[in-house]
Amino acid sequence: MKKKILSFALAGSLMLGLTGCGQKSDPNPGSKKGYDEGEQYVSIWVHSIEDTDEGRAYRQSVNAFNKKYNGKYFADIEFIPRNDSGGGYTDKINASVMSGGLPDVLTVDGPNISSYAHNNIIAPLVDVTKKEKSEYLNSIIEQGTVDGKLYALGAMESSVGLYYNKDILDKAGVTVPDQDHPWTFSEFLNVLEKVKKVTDQSKGYPLDMTFPTGEATIYYYAPFFWSNGGNLVSKDGLKVDGIFNSEKNKETVEYFKKLRDNGYMSKVAIANLFEEGRAAFKFDGAWEVNTVRTQFGIIHHIHLQAHGPLR
């Protein structure tokens, strides 16, 4: 049976969208609590763990949907977590594409939307009004649009940047600039040298930043390459020689090397380095705000994008 599947996109990242086609059989009415005779069954896959703020938000949305459309539709949500490198959930989707077991609705990682659309894994959404679109960031609309058709809408947007420890910066005599006058890369090196004198006292580092494996490496560090005028692939996405190994990108890699060689960051990851007050800066995603606040009770941080030419 052909199914239309909705696809969400989750921030930066992940979206909700309709799937294109599948052969998954619906359960019988009464086999699931709340699923009654005469209701249209809607299966949903999401990438998160249920016992998280994000997972609970998905669950609450599904419960609200089932309450509003009781007697007409029944939505059944399944939580399939992603692993650190982005697999797990994506692996199950890929396997289901081959076996014909896709759900009606699924969350999609933003970078996969175009590929899923071109391979008919997801189908375009029904018409979305201008008023409805206005509630979303332009980046979300752009990310979910392929060949002029909207396939997914992001539940959130995400970014990476620098958190800072105000106490350490005060001791080092460092003032954080406003967003209209950001540090250049070279200026940031001077700042790290100043705060190193403070963090050395606690056997810490000026910068809590590592290079993880998996998708995080590209997601975290591509902005550094872009800020320096480089890129990872050509605009048409078909060429890397002369692009990825450009002189501009070499400068960026040398900058990373300088951070390590000068002792501004650890060669290996150190758990909770920033959270325990042993690092002046932490390079991480916006999702860490609540972790820092709730688990460690500190809020000496700011989301800051370091950018500008390497000099």
DOKE-242182 format. One line per 4 residues: their letters; for each residue x, y, z of C-alpha. Coordinates in steps of 0.05 Angstrom, whole numbers, plus 5000, padded with zeros to 4 digits. Example, Ala and Ser with C-alpha at 12.3 -4.5 7.8 and 13.67 -1.06 7.14 Angstrom:
BEGIN
as> 5246,4910,5156 | 5273,4979,5143
END
This chain:
BEGIN
mkkk> 5000,5000,5000 | 5027,5068,4981 | 5034,5115,5040 | 5043,5189,5042
ilsf> 5093,5206,5095 | 5104,5270,5130 | 5174,5292,5146 | 5194,5339,5201
alag> 5263,5372,5199 | 5300,5381,5263 | 5339,5441,5268 | 5398,5457,5229
slml> 5383,5398,5222 | 5321,5358,5234 | 5254,5364,5200 | 5187,5331,5198
gltg> 5163,5305,5130 | 5116,5259,5093 | 5146,5196,5067 | 5138,5177,4995
cgqk> 5118,5104,4993 | 5123,5041,5035 | 5093,4973,5047 | 5087,4974,5123
sdpn> 5021,4944,5147 | 4979,4982,5196 | 4960,4948,5262 | 4888,4927,5274
pgsk> 4842,4976,5311 | 4841,4960,5385 | 4912,4932,5384 | 4939,4997,5410
kgyd> 4910,5039,5467 | 4868,5094,5437 | 4866,5066,5366 | 4793,5052,5351
egeq> 4753,5025,5293 | 4742,5077,5238 | 4804,5117,5254 | 4860,5127,5203
yvsi> 4926,5102,5232 | 4986,5149,5227 | 5054,5121,5245 | 5109,5169,5266
wvhs> 5184,5160,5277 | 5226,5211,5314 | 5301,5212,5326 | 5302,5228,5400
iedt> 5295,5193,5467 | 5227,5201,5499 | 5253,5218,5567 | 5283,5285,5545
degr> 5253,5354,5537 | 5251,5344,5462 | 5221,5275,5467 | 5168,5298,5516
ayrq> 5150,5356,5469 | 5138,5306,5412 | 5096,5262,5458 | 5054,5321,5481
svna> 5042,5342,5409 | 5019,5273,5390 | 4973,5268,5450 | 4943,5336,5432
fnkk> 4933,5313,5360 | 4899,5249,5382 | 4853,5287,5429 | 4833,5338,5375
yngk> 4822,5286,5320 | 4794,5230,5363 | 4750,5186,5320 | 4783,5208,5255
yfad> 4858,5197,5263 | 4904,5161,5311 | 4977,5181,5313 | 5026,5130,5340
iefi> 5096,5155,5356 | 5159,5112,5361 | 5225,5139,5390 | 5288,5115,5355
prnd> 5349,5152,5382 | 5407,5174,5338 | 5477,5157,5362 | 5535,5206,5369
sggg> 5555,5201,5296 | 5483,5210,5272 | 5470,5136,5257 | 5420,5090,5289
ytdk> 5358,5127,5269 | 5384,5142,5199 | 5406,5069,5191 | 5335,5045,5206
inas> 5306,5093,5154 | 5355,5069,5101 | 5339,4996,5118 | 5264,5010,5115
vmsg> 5271,5043,5047 | 5297,4977,5021 | 5246,4934,5057 | 5186,4980,5047
glpd> 5173,4992,5120 | 5174,5068,5126 | 5125,5102,5174 | 5075,5155,5152
vltv> 5114,5212,5185 | 5187,5218,5204 | 5239,5267,5227 | 5294,5282,5177
dgpn> 5363,5311,5189 | 5367,5376,5150 | 5425,5356,5104 | 5386,5294,5082
issy> 5324,5329,5058 | 5346,5341,4986 | 5371,5269,4979 | 5308,5240,5010
ahnn> 5265,5283,4964 | 5302,5264,4900 | 5298,5190,4920 | 5223,5194,4935
iiap> 5233,5176,5008 | 5193,5237,5028 | 5137,5272,4991 | 5121,5347,4987
lvdv> 5078,5376,5043 | 5008,5402,5028 | 5003,5476,5013 | 5029,5518,5070
tkke> 5002,5589,5074 | 5046,5651,5076 | 5021,5664,5146 | 5041,5594,5168
ksey> 5109,5601,5135 | 5121,5668,5169 | 5125,5631,5236 | 5189,5596,5212
lnsi> 5259,5623,5201 | 5278,5634,5129 | 5334,5583,5138 | 5282,5530,5157
ieqg> 5240,5544,5096 | 5301,5544,5050 | 5327,5479,5081 | 5261,5443,5071
tvdg> 5250,5467,4999 | 5274,5425,4940 | 5261,5446,4868 | 5210,5496,4891
klya> 5170,5447,4933 | 5168,5447,5009 | 5183,5378,5036 | 5196,5390,5110
lgam> 5191,5442,5165 | 5242,5446,5220 | 5221,5440,5292 | 5281,5481,5313
essv> 5344,5515,5289 | 5413,5504,5319 | 5481,5536,5317 | 5549,5531,5348
glyy> 5591,5584,5381 | 5632,5603,5442 | 5610,5601,5514 | 5653,5642,5562
nkdi> 5668,5642,5636 | 5661,5715,5658 | 5701,5706,5722 | 5762,5680,5685
ldka> 5758,5735,5633 | 5752,5788,5687 | 5815,5761,5721 | 5851,5762,5654
gvtv> 5828,5833,5639 | 5789,5812,5577 | 5726,5846,5554 | 5679,5810,5506
pdqd> 5662,5853,5446 | 5591,5865,5422 | 5563,5829,5362 | 5579,5887,5315
hpwt> 5654,5885,5333 | 5672,5812,5339 | 5743,5787,5350 | 5781,5767,5288
fsef> 5817,5701,5290 | 5883,5734,5305 | 5853,5777,5361 | 5823,5714,5391
lnvl> 5893,5683,5395 | 5915,5743,5435 | 5856,5734,5482 | 5872,5660,5492
ekvk> 5944,5678,5510 | 5919,5726,5564 | 5870,5677,5596 | 5921,5620,5593
kvtd> 5957,5652,5652 | 5893,5644,5692 | 5872,5575,5669 | 5942,5548,5680
qskg> 5931,5559,5755 | 5875,5508,5755 | 5911,5461,5707 | 5859,5477,5655
ypld> 5860,5506,5585 | 5837,5572,5554 | 5792,5535,5505 | 5748,5473,5515
mtfp> 5746,5449,5444 | 5759,5382,5412 | 5752,5350,5344 | 5701,5294,5351
tgea> 5690,5240,5299 | 5628,5234,5258 | 5583,5289,5232 | 5600,5337,5289
tiyy> 5668,5353,5259 | 5638,5383,5196 | 5579,5414,5233 | 5623,5447,5285
yapf> 5682,5470,5243 | 5655,5486,5173 | 5640,5559,5196 | 5715,5569,5208
fwsn> 5730,5550,5136 | 5674,5593,5109 | 5694,5652,5152 | 5763,5650,5121
ggnl> 5736,5650,5050 | 5743,5575,5040 | 5693,5520,5025 | 5688,5444,5030
vskd> 5659,5430,4961 | 5644,5468,4897 | 5577,5505,4892 | 5547,5450,4850
glkv> 5571,5398,4901 | 5609,5358,4849 | 5681,5379,4860 | 5729,5378,4919
dgif> 5798,5381,4887 | 5822,5453,4890 | 5764,5470,4937 | 5774,5428,5000
nsek> 5850,5430,4992 | 5853,5504,4977 | 5904,5552,5007 | 5848,5585,5047
nket> 5830,5519,5079 | 5903,5505,5093 | 5906,5570,5132 | 5846,5548,5173
veyf> 5876,5480,5189 | 5941,5515,5209 | 5900,5559,5256 | 5871,5497,5290
kklr> 5942,5469,5295 | 5965,5533,5328 | 5910,5527,5381 | 5936,5459,5400
dngy> 6011,5473,5394 | 6005,5536,5437 | 5970,5497,5492 | 5905,5534,5484
mskv> 5866,5469,5480 | 5876,5397,5503 | 5899,5344,5454 | 5845,5298,5482
aian> 5775,5313,5507 | 5769,5328,5582 | 5699,5318,5611 | 5666,5380,5641
lfee> 5728,5423,5632 | 5688,5487,5621 | 5632,5469,5669 | 5681,5459,5726
graa> 5711,5528,5716 | 5777,5504,5685 | 5767,5534,5616 | 5754,5605,5595
fkfd> 5716,5586,5533 | 5676,5527,5508 | 5661,5514,5434 | 5595,5477,5430
gawe> 5523,5479,5406 | 5466,5522,5431 | 5433,5459,5459 | 5485,5459,5516
vntv> 5454,5521,5548 | 5405,5480,5590 | 5458,5429,5607 | 5504,5483,5634
rtqf> 5447,5516,5672 | 5411,5455,5701 | 5467,5406,5714 | 5521,5453,5736
giih> 5482,5514,5760 | 5524,5565,5722 | 5504,5614,5669 | 5570,5650,5657
hihl> 5566,5641,5583 | 5545,5675,5520 | 5532,5649,5450 | 5585,5683,5407
qahg> 5607,5668,5336 | 5681,5680,5327 | 5693,5702,5256 | 5734,5747,5211
plr> 5795,5739,5167 | 5856,5701,5190 | 5913,5748,5197
END
